[in-house]
């Protein structure tokens, strides 16, 4: 990724825990495994990002949230997670899905979501 500012490898939750997270932070979670998602949610839970969006089916979200609760994440905090991620614009392709996610983030920024 020659155009990337940084390429981070390793345990995702540990890496996220090192990032400065605050009210101007927008987190988009599109990982392949729900257990990793739960760990990242736990790493974010005591911080105050403006937005956390999680991709996945209802089943995957339920599994992710159950594991996150086991890790100490509160129900109240999980209710703030945007899932499924993105606005429903009928997106089908990866590019369209990306647009729907960014549209949701803009809506959050503008106080419309």
C-alpha positions, -999 to +999 in steps of 0.1 A: +000+000+000+024+027-012-002+054-008-010+045+028+001+068+056+005+038+079+000+000+077-008-015+111-006-052+118-011-073+149-040-077+174-067-053+162-081-046+196-047-038+210-039-015+181-073+003+185-066+007+222-035+027+213-053+051+190-064+084+203-102+082+203-125+112+210-156+130+198-142+136+164-134+099+158-155+078+134-150+040+136-160+017+107-158-020+116-157-044+086-137-073+100-141-110+089-147-124+125-173-114+151-150-123+180-125-097+168-154-072+165-163-078+201-128-072+212-126-039+193-159-028+208-145-035+243-114-015+234-137+014+224-164+012+251-148+034+277-140+061+251-162+085+233-161+081+195-186+102+176-196+071+156-191+033+156-205+014+127-205-024+125-211-045+093-229-078+096-261-097+097-285-097+126-271-130+137-235-118+136-244-086+154-262-106+181-231-129+186-208-098+186-229-080+211-232-111+234-195-115+234-189-078+240-213-079+270-192-108+283-162-085+280-179-059+301-194-036+274-227-021+286-260-025+268-264+013+268-231+017+249-239-010+224-272+007+216-252+035+201-234+013+176-248+017+141-256-017+127-261-027+101-237-001+090-246+025+064-278+041+051-303+019+033-299+032-003-302-002-019-264-006-022-252-038-038-216-033-049-186-026-026-184+010-039-221+016-033-218+001+002-189+024+009-210+054-002-239+043+021-214+041+050-200+075+043-235+089+039-244+076+074-213+092+088-221+125+072-257+122+086-242+117+121-219+147+117-248+169+107-271+156+135-295+138+111-290+103+123 
